Amino acid sequence: MGLVHKEQPVGIFDSGIGGLTVAHAIRQMMPNESLIYFGDTAHLPYGDKSEAAIQAYSIRIADLLLSKGCKVIVMACNSASSAAYELLKEYVHKDVRIINVIDPMVDYVVEHYANKRIGLIGTKRTIQSGVYKRKIEESGRNITLCSMATPMLVPMIEEGYFNNRISHDIIEAYLSDPMLANIDALILGCTHYPLIRKEIAEFYQNRKDILDSSEVVAASLNTYLADNDLLNPHKGVMDHFMVSDFTESFEASTKLFFHEAVRLERHDLWA
């Protein structure tokens, strides 16, 4: 790919449209950057897919984003970050930087929560990988991580069930589990979960810190671009949003994730 330039876009991908929470945080923090987003809606959720399948999807998506000239690729998906980050980093070599959603959150927790008890909710893939636990334990900061898979949350959110009785009952059932008792903070280990952050905070009566990776990842990207003189000094071209499968309900939901209307373009990864 050669030299990377400031004006090139930032690539972002997720298994669906949940990663738009990360894209929105990036837009807010770095308004000059052009964004190219890909949501692999044909294969969501990644949380119950095999590691090999997620790796195959991630390679295809990386190829697409590289072909669009992206200067950095943000894996805005915890399941992909846990299953495919090391492979993807090796695959692109030194062409572009790959930023996942796990490492910036781990760094934040290690810095701010030594000797604390931290909860983590995420997909089966993310929790079973043990990646958060391993990385936090390696820090030696005496942080106890209480991890629990919450597989119903992503399909619930994708179908628009939040801020209602159904979502309230499911969230309460999960967060009432003894596994998450007496935590000091809760990591939202999925980029869909910021849409139910308010409900989660209300469950804890606003007495627990709710850690949202979208803002933490945006800050990490900002630091990387600034340190490498890659921040776009001028307003970039229009953002571009693609999905591997299109439905009207997805397009309607994008406004909830991105806080403004977004036009989705269908792009078949396997064509």
C-alpha positions as CSV (number, residue, x, y, z in Angstrom):
1,M,0.0,0.0,0.0
2,G,3.0,2.3,0.4
3,L,3.1,5.5,2.4
4,V,0.0,6.5,4.4
5,H,-1.3,10.0,4.2
6,K,-3.3,12.2,6.5
7,E,-6.2,12.6,4.0
8,Q,-6.8,8.9,3.8
9,P,-10.0,7.6,5.5
10,V,-10.4,5.7,8.7
11,G,-11.8,2.2,8.2
12,I,-14.1,0.7,10.8
13,F,-15.9,-2.7,10.8
14,D,-18.3,-4.7,13.0
15,S,-20.4,-7.7,12.7
16,G,-23.5,-5.4,12.3
17,I,-24.3,-1.8,13.0
18,G,-23.2,-1.8,16.7
19,G,-19.8,-0.5,15.7
20,L,-21.6,2.7,14.6
21,T,-21.3,3.7,18.3
22,V,-17.5,3.7,17.9
23,A,-17.8,5.5,14.5
24,H,-20.0,8.2,16.2
25,A,-17.4,8.6,19.0
26,I,-14.7,9.0,16.4
27,R,-16.7,11.5,14.5
28,Q,-17.3,13.5,17.7
29,M,-13.6,13.5,18.7
30,M,-12.1,13.9,15.2
31,P,-14.6,15.7,13.0
32,N,-12.1,16.1,10.1
33,E,-11.6,12.4,9.5
34,S,-13.4,10.6,6.7
35,L,-15.0,7.3,7.8
36,I,-15.5,4.1,5.8
37,Y,-17.7,1.7,7.8
38,F,-18.5,-1.9,7.0
39,G,-21.2,-3.8,8.9
40,D,-21.2,-7.6,8.2
41,T,-24.9,-7.9,8.7
42,A,-25.1,-11.0,6.6
43,H,-23.2,-12.9,9.3
44,L,-24.2,-11.3,12.5
45,P,-23.9,-12.0,15.3
46,Y,-20.2,-13.0,15.4
47,G,-20.6,-13.9,19.0
48,D,-21.8,-17.5,18.2
49,K,-19.6,-18.1,15.2
50,S,-16.4,-20.2,15.2
51,E,-13.0,-18.5,15.4
52,A,-12.2,-19.7,11.9
53,A,-15.3,-18.1,10.4
54,I,-14.7,-14.8,12.1
55,Q,-11.1,-14.8,10.9
56,A,-12.3,-15.4,7.3
57,Y,-14.9,-12.6,7.5
58,S,-12.3,-10.2,9.0
59,I,-9.7,-10.9,6.3
60,R,-12.3,-10.2,3.6
61,I,-13.4,-7.0,5.3
62,A,-9.8,-5.9,5.7
63,D,-9.2,-6.4,2.0
64,L,-12.2,-4.2,1.2
65,L,-11.1,-1.4,3.6
66,L,-7.5,-1.6,2.3
67,S,-8.8,-1.3,-1.3
68,K,-10.6,1.9,-0.2
69,G,-7.3,3.3,0.9
70,C,-7.9,3.4,4.7
71,K,-4.9,4.6,6.7
72,V,-6.0,2.7,9.8
73,I,-8.5,-0.1,10.5
74,V,-10.6,-0.1,13.7
75,M,-12.1,-3.5,14.7
76,A,-15.2,-2.1,16.3
77,C,-16.3,-5.6,17.4
78,N,-15.2,-7.4,20.5
79,S,-15.8,-10.9,19.0
80,A,-13.7,-10.1,16.0
81,S,-11.0,-8.4,18.2
82,S,-10.8,-11.5,20.4
83,A,-10.8,-14.0,17.5
84,A,-9.0,-12.3,14.6
85,Y,-6.8,-9.3,15.8
86,E,-3.5,-11.1,15.9
87,L,-4.2,-12.7,12.5
88,L,-5.3,-9.5,10.9
89,K,-2.3,-7.6,12.3
90,E,0.0,-10.2,10.7
91,Y,-2.1,-10.2,7.4
92,V,-1.8,-6.4,6.8
93,H,1.9,-6.4,7.9
94,K,3.0,-2.8,8.2
95,D,0.6,-1.4,5.6
96,V,-1.8,0.1,8.2
97,R,-2.3,0.1,11.9
98,I,-5.0,-2.2,13.3
99,I,-6.8,-1.0,16.4
100,N,-9.0,-3.4,18.3
101,V,-11.6,-2.5,21.0
102,I,-10.2,-4.7,23.7
103,D,-6.6,-3.4,24.3
104,P,-7.6,0.3,24.8
105,M,-10.3,-0.8,27.4
106,V,-7.8,-3.1,29.2
107,D,-5.3,-0.2,29.4
108,Y,-8.0,2.1,30.8
109,V,-9.1,-0.4,33.4
110,V,-5.5,-1.2,34.5
111,E,-4.8,2.5,34.9
112,H,-8.0,3.4,36.9
113,Y,-9.1,0.3,38.8
114,A,-6.2,-1.3,40.6
115,N,-7.3,-3.6,43.5
116,K,-11.0,-3.4,42.3
117,R,-13.6,-5.9,41.3
118,I,-14.7,-5.3,37.7
119,G,-17.6,-6.9,35.8
120,L,-17.6,-7.7,32.1
121,I,-20.5,-8.6,29.9
122,G,-20.2,-9.6,26.2
123,T,-20.9,-12.3,23.6
124,K,-20.1,-15.9,24.1
125,R,-17.1,-15.6,21.8
126,T,-15.6,-12.7,23.7
127,I,-16.1,-14.2,27.1
128,Q,-14.9,-17.7,26.2
129,S,-11.8,-16.3,24.6
130,G,-10.7,-15.1,28.1
131,V,-8.7,-12.3,26.4
132,Y,-9.9,-9.6,28.8
133,K,-9.0,-11.8,31.8
134,R,-5.6,-12.7,30.5
135,K,-4.6,-9.2,29.6
136,I,-5.8,-7.7,32.9
137,E,-4.1,-10.4,34.9
138,E,-0.8,-9.7,33.1
139,S,-0.9,-6.2,34.4
140,G,-0.3,-7.4,38.0
141,R,-2.7,-4.7,39.3
142,N,-4.7,-7.1,41.5
143,I,-7.9,-6.5,39.5
144,T,-10.6,-9.2,39.9
145,L,-12.5,-9.7,36.6
146,C,-16.0,-11.2,36.8
147,S,-17.0,-12.2,33.2
148,M,-20.4,-13.3,32.0
149,A,-21.7,-14.0,28.5
150,T,-25.0,-12.2,27.7
151,P,-25.9,-13.6,24.2
152,M,-29.4,-12.3,24.1
153,L,-28.4,-8.7,24.2
154,V,-27.1,-8.2,20.7
155,P,-30.2,-9.7,18.9
156,M,-32.4,-7.8,21.3
157,I,-30.8,-4.5,20.4
158,E,-30.5,-5.3,16.6
159,E,-34.3,-6.0,16.7
160,G,-34.9,-2.6,18.4
161,Y,-35.9,-3.9,21.8
162,F,-34.4,-1.5,24.2
163,N,-35.8,1.1,26.7
164,N,-38.9,-1.1,27.1
165,R,-40.2,-3.8,29.4
166,I,-38.7,-6.7,27.4
167,S,-35.1,-5.2,27.5
168,H,-35.6,-4.2,31.1
169,D,-36.4,-7.8,32.1
170,I,-33.6,-9.3,30.1
171,I,-31.0,-6.8,31.4
172,E,-32.2,-7.4,35.0
173,A,-32.0,-11.2,34.6
174,Y,-28.4,-11.0,33.4
175,L,-27.1,-8.3,35.8
176,S,-28.8,-10.0,38.9
177,D,-26.5,-13.0,38.4
178,P,-24.3,-13.7,41.4
179,M,-21.3,-13.7,39.1
180,L,-21.6,-9.9,38.9
181,A,-22.2,-9.3,42.6
182,N,-20.3,-6.5,44.4
183,I,-18.5,-5.1,41.3
184,D,-17.1,-1.6,41.3
185,A,-17.5,-1.1,37.6
186,L,-19.0,-2.9,34.5
187,I,-17.2,-3.1,31.1
188,L,-19.7,-3.1,28.2
189,G,-17.8,-5.7,26.2
190,C,-19.8,-5.2,23.0
191,T,-20.2,-2.1,20.8
192,H,-24.0,-2.7,20.7
193,Y,-24.3,-2.2,24.5
194,P,-23.9,1.6,24.7
195,L,-27.5,1.7,23.4
196,I,-28.6,0.1,26.7
197,R,-26.1,1.9,28.8
198,K,-28.8,4.1,30.4
199,E,-30.9,1.0,31.4
200,I,-27.8,-0.7,32.8
201,A,-26.9,2.4,34.8
202,E,-30.5,2.6,36.1
203,F,-30.3,-1.1,37.3
204,Y,-27.3,-0.1,39.4
205,Q,-29.1,3.1,40.5
206,N,-26.2,5.1,38.9
207,R,-23.8,3.8,41.7
208,K,-21.5,1.8,39.4
209,D,-19.1,3.0,36.7
210,I,-20.3,1.8,33.3
211,L,-17.3,1.6,31.0
212,D,-18.1,2.2,27.3
213,S,-15.4,1.1,24.9
214,S,-16.6,3.5,22.1
215,E,-15.1,6.6,23.8
216,V,-12.0,4.8,25.0
217,V,-11.3,3.4,21.5
218,A,-11.9,6.8,19.9
219,A,-9.4,8.3,22.3
220,S,-6.8,5.6,21.4
221,L,-7.3,6.2,17.7
222,N,-6.9,10.0,18.3
223,T,-3.6,9.4,20.2
224,Y,-2.2,7.1,17.4
225,L,-3.1,9.5,14.6
226,A,-1.7,12.5,16.5
227,D,1.5,10.7,17.5
228,N,2.1,9.6,13.9
229,D,1.2,13.0,12.3
230,L,-1.8,11.4,10.6
231,L,-4.7,13.6,11.8
232,N,-6.5,15.1,8.8
233,P,-6.1,18.9,9.1
234,H,-9.0,19.5,6.7
235,K,-12.5,18.2,6.6
236,G,-12.5,15.0,4.7
237,V,-14.8,13.7,2.0
238,M,-18.2,12.3,2.9
239,D,-18.4,9.2,5.1
240,H,-19.2,5.9,3.5
241,F,-21.3,3.2,5.2
242,M,-21.6,-0.3,3.8
243,V,-23.4,-3.5,4.9
244,S,-23.2,-7.1,3.6
245,D,-26.9,-7.5,3.8
246,F,-29.5,-4.8,3.7
247,T,-32.9,-4.4,5.3
248,E,-35.0,-1.3,5.9
249,S,-35.0,-2.0,9.6
250,F,-31.2,-1.8,9.7
251,E,-31.3,1.5,8.0
252,A,-33.8,2.8,10.5
253,S,-31.7,1.5,13.4
254,T,-28.5,3.2,12.2
255,K,-30.0,6.5,13.3
256,L,-30.1,5.2,16.9
257,F,-26.5,4.0,16.8
258,F,-25.0,7.0,14.9
259,H,-27.4,9.7,16.2
260,E,-28.2,10.9,12.7
261,A,-29.6,9.4,9.5
262,V,-27.1,7.3,7.6
263,R,-27.5,5.9,4.0
264,L,-26.4,2.3,3.8
265,E,-24.9,0.8,0.7
266,R,-25.1,-3.0,0.2
267,H,-21.7,-4.7,-0.6
268,D,-21.5,-8.4,-1.0
269,L,-18.2,-9.6,0.5
270,W,-18.2,-12.8,-1.5
271,A,-19.2,-11.5,-4.9
